[in-house]
Structure formats: C-alpha cells, structure tokens
Amino acid sequence: MPSLLGIGVAVQYLCVPETDHLLTIGLIAIGLATAELATARTFATSEIALAIIVVWAGWYGATGRQSALIGAAAAFWPAAVVASVQRMTRLATIDLVILAGVCTVASTVVARTGALEPTASPAIWSVAIYLPASLLVAGAVLARQRQQLAAKGPT
C-alpha cells in the first residue's frame, strides 16, 4: 500500500506542480515501502499515518483551485480500488499490479487534463469519464487473463 500512496503523491504533483512539500512526502512513502519489502512485514499504523499525510498534502497543495482538489482526490483511485478489491476477493499479485497500473493511468489522465483547468467542471468530467473507464479496462484485462489461464488447464 505505501507504493500506491507514493503513486498518489506523484499524481498529485502532476496536477499541482508548484508545490514543494510533495517531494518530501513521496520520499517518506518510498522509505515505508522499502522497509515493508525489506522486512516482509506490513506496518499498518505507519500506513494509516502516511495516508493521512498524503491526503493533507493534496488538499493543502490544491488550496484555491477546485480542479486541483478534484485531481488530488482522484490520485487515490489506484489505492482505493486495489484496497477494495483485496477486501472482496483474493487476486494474484500480477492481477493487482495490472489493476493498479490501469487505475494509475486513469488518475494520471485526470491530473493532466481536467485537474489543470481553472474551473472544476473539466475535472469533474475527467473523473466521470476516466475512472469508471479504468474499471472497465481492468476488468476486461483480468477476464482475458483468467480465460488464458483456464485454457491452459491445471499445471
């Protein structure tokens, strides 16, 4: 999860590039992800604290421009989708990576299109189009992958 929160920081930076505090928070996310990989443990309390810091960073950086605020919220799309899917079903790591990748592309498109506009309306349209579309694309990719695995039969 820290890596997905780090992606969220990067996407926030894409829609609010004039902020300088996001680099420090991104480094914290990288440090936590590295620690979790090195120790093969999950630091739940640290992940919650990191999520709170990332939310604050996005809202603070987007102050004064509604479209950037919408983009900062959309930056959490990959983390929210992956966390929700993990609670509902058990997917292979590659499936989670594909899901996170597709959702990251969608949140990045939102950040670089509607979230850069001076008003909120284009950002709302970007969210309404790209985030649901990412679920459709991810679902199609995962369904295709499952069909290919089923066609190979048990190994």
C-alpha positions as CSV (number, residue, x, y, z in Angstrom):
1,M,0.0,0.0,0.0
2,P,2.8,2.5,0.6
3,S,3.8,2.2,-3.1
4,L,0.2,3.1,-4.1
5,L,0.2,6.0,-1.8
6,G,3.5,7.1,-3.3
7,I,1.9,6.9,-6.7
8,G,-0.9,9.1,-5.3
9,V,1.7,11.7,-4.3
10,A,3.2,11.6,-7.8
11,V,-0.2,12.1,-9.4
12,Q,-1.0,14.9,-7.0
13,Y,2.2,16.6,-8.1
14,L,1.1,16.3,-11.7
15,C,-1.9,18.5,-11.1
16,V,-0.3,20.8,-8.6
17,P,3.3,21.0,-9.7
18,E,4.1,24.3,-7.9
19,T,4.0,22.6,-4.5
20,D,7.3,21.7,-2.9
21,H,6.2,19.6,0.1
22,L,5.1,16.6,-2.1
23,L,8.7,15.5,-2.7
24,T,9.3,15.0,1.0
25,I,6.1,13.1,1.4
26,G,7.0,11.0,-1.7
27,L,10.3,10.1,-0.1
28,I,8.5,9.1,3.1
29,A,6.3,6.8,1.0
30,I,9.3,5.3,-0.7
31,G,11.0,4.7,2.7
32,L,8.0,2.9,4.1
33,A,7.6,0.8,1.0
34,T,11.3,-0.2,1.2
35,A,11.0,-1.0,4.9
36,E,8.0,-3.2,4.3
37,L,9.7,-5.0,1.4
38,A,13.0,-5.5,3.3
39,T,11.3,-6.9,6.4
40,A,8.4,-8.7,4.7
41,R,6.0,-7.0,7.2
42,T,3.2,-4.6,7.0
43,F,3.3,-1.5,9.3
44,A,-0.4,-0.8,9.5
45,T,-0.2,2.2,11.8
46,S,2.5,3.8,9.6
47,E,0.4,3.2,6.5
48,I,-2.5,4.9,8.1
49,A,-0.3,7.9,9.1
50,L,1.1,8.0,5.6
51,A,-2.4,8.0,4.1
52,I,-3.4,10.9,6.3
53,I,-0.2,12.9,5.4
54,V,-0.8,12.2,1.7
55,V,-4.4,13.4,2.0
56,W,-3.3,16.5,3.8
57,A,-0.6,17.2,1.2
58,G,-3.1,17.0,-1.7
59,W,-5.6,19.2,0.0
60,Y,-3.0,21.7,1.1
61,G,-1.4,21.9,-2.3
62,A,-4.7,22.3,-4.1
63,T,-5.9,25.1,-1.9
64,G,-7.6,27.8,-4.0
65,R,-8.3,25.8,-7.2
66,Q,-11.2,23.4,-7.1
67,S,-10.0,21.4,-10.2
68,A,-6.7,20.6,-8.4
69,L,-8.6,19.5,-5.4
70,I,-10.6,17.1,-7.5
71,G,-7.3,15.9,-9.1
72,A,-5.8,15.4,-5.7
73,A,-8.7,13.2,-4.7
74,A,-8.6,11.3,-7.9
75,A,-4.9,10.5,-7.1
76,F,-6.2,8.0,-4.5
77,W,-8.1,6.0,-7.2
78,P,-5.4,3.2,-7.5
79,A,-5.1,2.8,-3.7
80,A,-8.8,2.8,-3.2
81,V,-9.6,0.3,-5.9
82,V,-6.8,-2.1,-5.0
83,A,-7.7,-2.0,-1.3
84,S,-11.4,-2.5,-2.1
85,V,-10.7,-5.4,-4.4
86,Q,-8.4,-7.0,-1.9
87,R,-11.1,-6.9,0.7
88,M,-13.7,-8.5,-1.7
89,T,-11.6,-11.2,-3.3
90,R,-8.2,-12.8,-3.4
91,L,-6.3,-11.9,-6.6
92,A,-2.8,-12.9,-7.7
93,T,-0.1,-10.3,-7.3
94,I,0.1,-9.8,-11.1
95,D,-3.7,-9.1,-11.2
96,L,-3.3,-6.5,-8.5
97,V,-0.4,-4.9,-10.4
98,I,-2.5,-4.8,-13.6
99,L,-5.4,-3.3,-11.7
100,A,-3.2,-0.7,-10.0
101,G,-1.5,0.1,-13.3
102,V,-4.7,0.8,-15.2
103,C,-6.1,2.9,-12.4
104,T,-2.8,4.8,-12.1
105,V,-3.1,5.7,-15.8
106,A,-6.6,6.9,-15.3
107,S,-5.8,9.1,-12.3
108,T,-2.8,10.5,-14.2
109,V,-5.0,11.4,-17.2
110,V,-7.4,13.1,-14.8
111,A,-4.5,15.0,-13.2
112,R,-3.1,16.1,-16.6
113,T,-6.4,17.1,-18.2
114,G,-9.3,18.4,-16.1
115,A,-7.3,18.9,-12.9
116,L,-5.1,21.5,-14.6
117,E,-8.1,23.7,-15.7
118,P,-9.0,26.8,-13.8
119,T,-12.6,25.7,-13.1
120,A,-14.0,22.5,-11.5
121,S,-16.2,21.4,-14.4
122,P,-13.5,19.9,-16.7
123,A,-12.1,18.0,-13.7
124,I,-15.5,16.6,-12.8
125,W,-15.9,15.4,-16.4
126,S,-12.5,13.8,-16.4
127,V,-13.3,11.9,-13.2
128,A,-16.7,10.8,-14.6
129,I,-15.1,9.5,-17.8
130,Y,-11.7,8.1,-17.0
131,L,-12.1,6.5,-13.6
132,P,-15.1,4.3,-14.5
133,A,-13.4,3.5,-17.8
134,S,-10.3,2.3,-16.0
135,L,-12.5,-0.3,-14.1
136,L,-13.9,-1.5,-17.4
137,V,-10.5,-1.8,-19.0
138,A,-9.0,-3.5,-15.9
139,G,-12.0,-5.9,-15.8
140,A,-11.5,-6.8,-19.4
141,V,-7.8,-7.4,-19.0
142,L,-8.3,-9.5,-15.9
143,A,-11.1,-11.5,-17.6
144,R,-8.9,-12.2,-20.6
145,Q,-6.0,-13.3,-18.3
146,R,-8.3,-15.7,-16.5
147,Q,-9.5,-17.1,-19.8
148,Q,-6.0,-17.8,-20.9
149,L,-5.2,-19.5,-17.6
150,A,-8.3,-21.6,-17.8
151,A,-7.4,-22.6,-21.4
152,K,-4.0,-23.9,-20.2
153,G,-5.7,-26.1,-17.7
154,P,-4.3,-27.1,-14.3
155,T,-0.5,-27.2,-14.0
